[in-house]
Amino acid sequence: MALIPSTILTGFLGAGKTTLLNRILQEDHGLKIAVIENEFGQENIDNEILVQDSSEQIVEMNNGCICCTVRGDLIVALTKLAQKREAGELHFDRIIIETTGLANPGPVAQTFFMDEEVGVHYMLDAVLTVVDARHAMTQLDDYEEAQRQVGFADKLLISKTDLVDTAQLDALKARLMRINPRAPISTVDFGRAPISTVDFGRAPLAEVLDIRGFNLNDKLEIDPDFLKAEEAHDHDHGHVHTDACNHEHDHHDHHHGHHSDDIAAFVFKSDRPFDPAKLDEFLASLVNVFGPRMLRYKGVLLMQGAERKVVFQGVHQMMGSDLGAKWGENEERGSKMVFIGKNLPKDVFVSGLEQCLV
């Protein structure tokens, strides 16, 4: 049986996660979706409980969706849903997990890789983060959880854009891109317009489901404008092989000097191939030392003597790699890596990676 695609929906308090999920649970879209509200503790921090009758753990909705309120172990809930599905007691094609507004999505994402039973039934499609356009700047300043939610995202959905002007929205997008340049950004309206199979709160379903952000593939999704800006900055400083720059003189700080985010991204690029043994050893040491602070990392690598690309990615201490497509005859060969984390020493990463080059 095919693996069940799973989406983690996160975002800070009041961003609009529960509004979106209520729409999913009530509208006639013809999809069989199981929604898990992952509550940490006895009370939902958002005070917006999808299933009002908490004595009923699994509730089937009129439109075929299922809502499951989990207090406690997510692994147990996922396993129970999969067992009921296999037994024919429940019917659903995919899962959306909503985390609470103050949650770190990291442990939820790790669930899909750490537990064998979960791995047999589910595939993590993507982490979606809803960002409140009106309050995000303050939340990112004040709460590391908000930064983590952005850093973990495979896709960012900005809500409440009608409450800010163009300049404020552009400033927020620039900041989000600095924290996480690999996550595409969309603006969404979760108003009360009817949802159809094509329109999810005026956000196409393609922007919410089947993103494949967690799949190993040979497309490294990094915003090209971020790369261009970084490359220009490197040219000014005489850098040759990387477009990573130190936090103290980050080019974005000229425009956003009052925002110093603990969680940020940097990129490493090189047109020289890696020595596989040296790179394996160095990446293992990075994960061993900095793993808890490494939120997401991903790359397409040029290896010495290899005709195929090597794709790697990881979450915290869990890292995987796979062979990608063959390098094209006229394709410019090179490695591109992005690291997103909390106060990562970029100079250590960059100098170490440069020493792994042939």
Sequence and secondary structure as in RCSB ss.txt:
>XXXX:A:sequence
MALIPSTILTGFLGAGKTTLLNRILQEDHGLKIAVIENEFGQENIDNEILVQDSSEQIVEMNNGCICCTVRGDLI
VALTKLAQKREAGELHFDRIIIETTGLANPGPVAQTFFMDEEVGVHYMLDAVLTVVDARHAMTQLDDYEEAQRQV
GFADKLLISKTDLVDTAQLDALKARLMRINPRAPISTVDFGRAPISTVDFGRAPLAEVLDIRGFNLNDKLEIDPD
FLKAEEAHDHDHGHVHTDACNHEHDHHDHHHGHHSDDIAAFVFKSDRPFDPAKLDEFLASLVNVFGPRMLRYKGV
LLMQGAERKVVFQGVHQMMGSDLGAKWGENEERGSKMVFIGKNLPKDVFVSGLEQCLV
>XXXX:A:secstr
   EEEEEEEESTTSSHHHHHHHHHHS     EEEEEEE SSS TTS  S S TT SEEE TTS EEEEEES HH
HHHHHHHHHHHTTS   SEEEEEE TT  HHHHHHHHHH HHHHHHEEEEEEEEEEETTTHHHHHHH HHHHHHH
HH SEEEEE GGGS HHHHHHHHHHHHHH TTS EEE   SSS   SSEETTEEGGGTS   TTS  S     HH
HHHHHHHHHHHHT SS     GGG GGGGT TT   SEEEEEEEESS B HHHHHHHHHHHHHHHGGGEEEEEEE
E BTT SEEEEEEEETTEEEEEEEEE  TT    EEEEEEEES  HHHHHHHHHHTB 
